[in-house]
C-alpha cells in the first residue's frame, strides 16, 4: 500500500483536506459506504489510513521531510502563480528547487 502525503502552504486548504480524510476514515470504519463492483460482488473500500496533509512550505522544508531517494513520485499542483518577472524567485519550479526535489526521488522517479 502506497503512502500519499500532501504539503500545502495554505492553512485553510490543509484543514479542509484533513477534515475530508477524517470523514472518509470514519465512513470506512462505520461501514457507511457500500462498495460493490459491476458484478455485484462487494470489496473492501479504501481505509484512507495512508493519506494525510500538512501545512508547510515545500519550497523550504521538503528535504527535511524525506531522505535521499525516498519518494517514488512527486506531484506539484498549481505550481507557478507568479507571472511577473520580479516574482519569479517565488516560483516553486526553479533550477535549485528541482535539484532538491530530485534528491528525494528514487532513480527513475
MDAnalysis code that builds the backbone (N, CA, C; Angstrom):
import MDAnalysis as mda
import numpy as np

u = mda.Universe.empty(327, n_residues=109, atom_resindex=np.repeat(np.arange(109), 3), trajectory=True)
u.add_TopologyAttr("name", ["N", "CA", "C"] * 109)
u.add_TopologyAttr("resid", np.arange(1, 110))
u.add_TopologyAttr("resname", ["UNK", "UNK", "UNK", "UNK", "UNK", "UNK", "UNK", "UNK", "UNK", "UNK", "UNK", "UNK", "UNK", "UNK", "UNK", "UNK", "UNK", "UNK", "UNK", "UNK", "UNK", "UNK", "UNK", "UNK", "UNK", "UNK", "UNK", "UNK", "UNK", "UNK", "UNK", "UNK", "UNK", "UNK", "UNK", "UNK", "UNK", "UNK", "UNK", "UNK", "UNK", "UNK", "UNK", "UNK", "UNK", "UNK", "UNK", "UNK", "UNK", "UNK", "UNK", "UNK", "UNK", "UNK", "UNK", "UNK", "UNK", "UNK", "UNK", "UNK", "UNK", "UNK", "UNK", "UNK", "UNK", "UNK", "UNK", "UNK", "UNK", "UNK", "UNK", "UNK", "UNK", "UNK", "UNK", "UNK", "UNK", "UNK", "UNK", "UNK", "UNK", "UNK", "UNK", "UNK", "UNK", "UNK", "UNK", "UNK", "UNK", "UNK", "UNK", "UNK", "UNK", "UNK", "UNK", "UNK", "UNK", "UNK", "UNK", "UNK", "UNK", "UNK", "UNK", "UNK", "UNK", "UNK", "UNK", "UNK", "UNK"])
u.atoms.positions = np.array([
    [0.848, -1.177, 0.000],
    [0.000, 0.000, 0.000],
    [0.893, 1.239, 0.000],
    [0.614, 2.142, -0.890],
    [1.411, 3.360, -1.023],
    [0.931, 4.425, -0.053],
    [1.841, 5.317, 0.313],
    [1.514, 6.448, 1.168],
    [1.309, 7.687, 0.310],
    [0.358, 8.509, 0.686],
    [0.083, 9.764, -0.004],
    [0.198, 10.873, 1.031],
    [1.097, 11.814, 0.777],
    [1.400, 12.860, 1.749],
    [1.372, 14.194, 1.040],
    [0.512, 15.094, 1.473],
    [0.394, 16.398, 0.842],
    [1.029, 17.478, 1.699],
    [1.775, 18.361, 1.050],
    [2.354, 19.527, 1.722],
    [1.738, 20.751, 1.058],
    [1.068, 21.556, 1.840],
    [0.348, 22.718, 1.302],
    [0.653, 23.933, 2.160],
    [0.806, 25.080, 1.508],
    [1.169, 26.311, 2.215],
    [-0.059, 27.071, 2.729],
    [-1.242, 26.761, 2.212],
    [-2.462, 27.464, 2.635],
    [-3.160, 26.699, 3.757],
    [-3.165, 27.242, 4.975],
    [-3.699, 26.501, 6.123],
    [-5.172, 26.123, 6.000],
    [-5.989, 26.966, 5.426],
    [-7.419, 26.639, 5.308],
    [-7.634, 25.439, 4.392],
    [-6.840, 25.335, 3.346],
    [-6.949, 24.189, 2.450],
    [-6.505, 22.912, 3.155],
    [-5.441, 22.998, 3.944],
    [-4.974, 21.835, 4.703],
    [-6.057, 21.373, 5.680],
    [-6.674, 22.310, 6.382],
    [-7.745, 21.961, 7.321],
    [-8.893, 21.258, 6.593],
    [-9.260, 21.772, 5.428],
    [-10.334, 21.165, 4.648],
    [-9.973, 19.731, 4.260],
    [-8.774, 19.535, 3.732],
    [-8.346, 18.200, 3.298],
    [-8.288, 17.250, 4.491],
    [-7.761, 17.702, 5.616],
    [-7.702, 16.853, 6.798],
    [-9.103, 16.452, 7.267],
    [-10.048, 17.393, 7.253],
    [-11.428, 17.055, 7.640],
    [-12.023, 16.014, 6.698],
    [-11.770, 16.150, 5.409],
    [-12.272, 15.185, 4.426],
    [-11.662, 13.806, 4.654],
    [-10.366, 13.757, 4.946],
    [-9.708, 12.475, 5.198],
    [-10.296, 11.815, 6.433],
    [-10.465, 12.580, 7.507],
    [-11.037, 12.039, 8.741],
    [-12.458, 11.537, 8.488],
    [-13.240, 12.280, 7.709],
    [-14.600, 11.851, 7.392],
    [-14.592, 10.547, 6.598],
    [-13.697, 10.433, 5.637],
    [-13.593, 9.200, 4.851],
    [-13.167, 8.027, 5.726],
    [-12.244, 8.265, 6.648],
    [-11.834, 7.202, 7.577],
    [-13.014, 6.762, 8.438],
    [-13.803, 7.722, 8.904],
    [-14.969, 7.412, 9.732],
    [-15.997, 6.613, 8.930],
    [-16.256, 7.038, 7.696],
    [-17.198, 6.309, 6.839],
    [-16.755, 4.867, 6.650],
    [-15.473, 4.673, 6.416],
    [-14.950, 3.333, 6.208],
    [-15.066, 2.492, 7.483],
    [-14.733, 3.086, 8.623],
    [-14.762, 2.362, 9.888],
    [-16.178, 1.966, 10.295],
    [-17.157, 2.824, 9.995],
    [-18.536, 2.539, 10.393],
    [-19.314, 1.799, 9.315],
    [-18.692, 1.589, 8.168],
    [-19.365, 0.861, 7.089],
    [-20.450, 1.644, 6.400],
    [-20.375, 2.946, 6.432],
    [-21.406, 3.785, 5.811],
    [-21.322, 3.784, 4.295],
    [-20.201, 3.336, 3.739],
    [-20.083, 3.271, 2.287],
    [-20.092, 1.812, 1.879],
    [-20.950, 1.461, 0.965],
    [-21.026, 0.095, 0.464],
    [-20.403, 0.074, -0.916],
    [-19.222, -0.478, -0.989],
    [-18.514, -0.538, -2.269],
    [-18.817, -1.868, -2.948],
    [-19.346, -1.803, -4.152],
    [-19.621, -3.016, -4.912],
    [-19.035, -2.855, -6.292],
    [-18.662, -3.965, -6.865],
    [-18.130, -3.933, -8.226],
    [-19.287, -4.056, -9.213],
    [-18.995, -4.011, -10.490],
    [-20.034, -4.064, -11.518],
    [-20.799, -5.381, -11.456],
    [-20.157, -6.450, -11.028],
    [-20.803, -7.752, -10.943],
    [-21.634, -7.927, -9.691],
    [-21.654, -6.934, -8.817],
    [-22.442, -7.027, -7.601],
    [-21.655, -7.553, -6.411],
    [-20.448, -8.026, -6.633],
    [-19.631, -8.537, -5.527],
    [-19.080, -7.365, -4.715],
    [-19.071, -7.531, -3.417],
    [-18.545, -6.463, -2.570],
    [-17.046, -6.590, -2.433],
    [-16.391, -5.463, -2.245],
    [-14.965, -5.447, -1.952],
    [-14.734, -4.381, -0.886],
    [-13.641, -4.497, -0.206],
    [-13.405, -3.561, 0.890],
    [-13.007, -2.193, 0.340],
    [-13.619, -1.145, 0.843],
    [-13.271, 0.207, 0.391],
    [-11.917, 0.618, 0.953],
    [-11.291, 1.619, 0.367],
    [-10.004, 2.073, 0.916],
    [-10.191, 2.615, 2.329],
    [-9.171, 2.436, 3.161],
    [-9.276, 2.860, 4.563],
    [-8.833, 4.308, 4.776],
    [-8.096, 4.861, 3.856],
    [-7.586, 6.228, 3.941],
    [-6.608, 6.418, 5.096],
    [-6.088, 5.331, 5.632],
    [-5.094, 5.424, 6.701],
    [-3.725, 5.799, 6.147],
    [-3.555, 5.737, 4.847],
    [-2.269, 6.028, 4.223],
    [-2.226, 7.423, 3.596],
    [-3.171, 8.302, 3.983],
    [-3.296, 9.631, 3.382],
    [-3.283, 10.689, 4.482],
    [-2.550, 11.770, 4.255],
    [-2.599, 12.910, 5.171],
    [-2.030, 14.137, 4.480],
    [-2.345, 15.300, 5.021],
    [-1.838, 16.571, 4.502],
    [-1.358, 17.418, 5.678],
    [-0.303, 18.178, 5.442],
    [0.211, 19.070, 6.478],
    [0.392, 20.467, 5.912],
    [0.385, 21.441, 6.815],
    [0.636, 22.824, 6.439],
    [2.130, 23.078, 6.566],
    [2.760, 23.371, 5.445],
    [4.183, 23.677, 5.452],
    [4.560, 24.242, 4.091],
    [5.787, 24.691, 3.981],
    [6.296, 25.262, 2.744],
    [7.246, 24.253, 2.111],
    [6.778, 23.580, 1.065],
    [7.591, 22.562, 0.401],
    [8.867, 23.152, -0.194],
    [8.808, 24.417, -0.573],
    [9.988, 25.045, -1.165],
    [11.136, 25.123, -0.162],
    [10.808, 25.290, 1.099],
    [11.855, 25.477, 2.113],
    [12.180, 24.209, 2.882],
    [11.194, 23.338, 3.088],
    [11.383, 22.256, 4.049],
    [11.255, 20.843, 3.494],
    [11.080, 20.680, 2.202],
    [10.908, 19.332, 1.649],
    [12.071, 18.398, 1.984],
    [13.320, 18.840, 1.885],
    [14.420, 17.926, 2.235],
    [14.420, 17.522, 3.712],
    [13.745, 18.277, 4.564],
    [13.670, 17.915, 5.981],
    [12.692, 16.771, 6.230],
    [11.761, 16.553, 5.310],
    [10.751, 15.513, 5.481],
    [11.182, 14.176, 4.915],
    [11.986, 14.186, 3.863],
    [12.276, 12.960, 3.139],
    [13.775, 12.744, 2.995],
    [14.160, 11.487, 3.003],
    [15.558, 11.115, 2.822],
    [15.884, 11.031, 1.331],
    [17.133, 10.854, 1.047],
    [17.579, 10.721, -0.339],
    [16.912, 9.500, -0.973],
    [16.356, 9.704, -2.157],
    [15.735, 8.666, -2.972],
    [14.595, 7.939, -2.255],
    [13.876, 8.643, -1.389],
    [12.790, 8.021, -0.639],
    [11.470, 8.024, -1.400],
    [11.257, 8.980, -2.294],
    [9.966, 9.132, -2.956],
    [9.942, 8.478, -4.324],
    [8.814, 7.881, -4.637],
    [8.609, 7.288, -5.946],
    [8.140, 8.342, -6.947],
    [7.256, 9.236, -6.482],
    [6.693, 10.273, -7.349],
    [6.492, 11.554, -6.554],
    [6.520, 12.664, -7.264],
    [6.162, 13.965, -6.693],
    [5.164, 14.600, -7.655],
    [4.045, 15.058, -7.112],
    [3.055, 15.786, -7.904],
    [3.021, 17.217, -7.396],
    [3.182, 18.154, -8.283],
    [3.128, 19.567, -7.920],
    [1.927, 20.168, -8.633],
    [0.925, 20.535, -7.852],
    [-0.317, 21.072, -8.417],
    [-0.319, 22.590, -8.290],
    [-0.662, 23.265, -9.335],
    [-0.726, 24.734, -9.365],
    [0.588, 25.354, -8.889],
    [1.677, 25.080, -9.577],
    [2.990, 25.440, -9.063],
    [3.419, 26.891, -9.195],
    [3.033, 27.592, -10.244],
    [3.655, 28.880, -10.512],
    [2.660, 30.005, -10.771],
    [2.070, 30.555, -9.727],
    [1.129, 31.646, -9.945],
    [1.807, 33.001, -10.133],
    [3.121, 33.036, -10.069],
    [3.844, 34.309, -10.136],
    [4.327, 34.550, -11.565],
    [3.556, 35.346, -12.313],
    [3.850, 35.549, -13.722],
    [4.830, 36.687, -13.973],
    [4.837, 37.682, -13.112],
    [5.720, 38.821, -13.320],
    [7.170, 38.426, -13.066],
    [8.067, 38.985, -13.859],
    [9.481, 38.644, -13.754],
    [10.036, 38.908, -12.352],
    [9.593, 39.981, -11.707],
    [10.120, 40.308, -10.378],
    [9.716, 39.267, -9.326],
    [8.691, 38.467, -9.613],
    [8.236, 37.450, -8.665],
    [8.686, 36.038, -9.031],
    [9.486, 35.885, -10.064],
    [9.919, 34.555, -10.492],
    [10.685, 33.823, -9.390],
    [11.342, 34.543, -8.503],
    [12.082, 33.893, -7.413],
    [11.150, 33.170, -6.447],
    [9.871, 33.508, -6.462],
    [8.886, 32.883, -5.581],
    [8.320, 31.587, -6.156],
    [8.650, 31.286, -7.395],
    [8.113, 30.090, -8.036],
    [8.653, 28.822, -7.387],
    [7.796, 27.817, -7.297],
    [8.210, 26.544, -6.715],
    [8.996, 25.707, -7.740],
    [8.824, 25.993, -9.014],
    [9.583, 25.288, -10.042],
    [10.731, 26.192, -10.474],
    [11.911, 25.865, -9.993],
    [13.112, 26.601, -10.358],
    [14.271, 25.610, -10.371],
    [15.361, 26.010, -10.954],
    [16.502, 25.104, -11.074],
    [17.007, 24.602, -9.712],
    [17.216, 25.478, -8.724],
    [17.695, 24.981, -7.423],
    [16.691, 24.049, -6.730],
    [15.412, 24.371, -6.838],
    [14.412, 23.526, -6.186],
    [14.242, 22.192, -6.899],
    [14.393, 22.173, -8.215],
    [14.331, 20.903, -8.931],
    [15.451, 19.975, -8.467],
    [16.604, 20.536, -8.163],
    [17.704, 19.721, -7.652],
    [17.341, 19.111, -6.297],
    [16.692, 19.886, -5.444],
    [16.276, 19.361, -4.138],
    [15.203, 18.294, -4.294],
    [14.237, 18.529, -5.173],
    [13.200, 17.531, -5.402],
    [13.817, 16.259, -5.977],
    [14.768, 16.417, -6.894],
    [15.453, 15.271, -7.471],
    [16.199, 14.458, -6.425],
    [16.721, 15.100, -5.414],
    [17.426, 14.433, -4.310],
    [16.487, 13.458, -3.594],
    [15.227, 13.836, -3.444],
    [14.288, 12.993, -2.698],
    [13.670, 11.905, -3.559],
    [13.786, 11.993, -4.892],
    [13.206, 10.988, -5.785],
    [14.123, 9.790, -5.950],
    [13.515, 8.620, -6.024],
    [14.287, 7.416, -6.311],
    [14.719, 7.425, -7.775],
    [15.738, 6.681, -8.145],
    [16.177, 6.659, -9.540],
    [15.026, 6.245, -10.464],
    [14.834, 6.997, -11.522],
    [13.756, 6.753, -12.457],
    [12.426, 7.353, -12.017],
    [12.426, 8.055, -10.886],
    [11.180, 8.638, -10.354],
    [10.848, 9.938, -11.018],
])
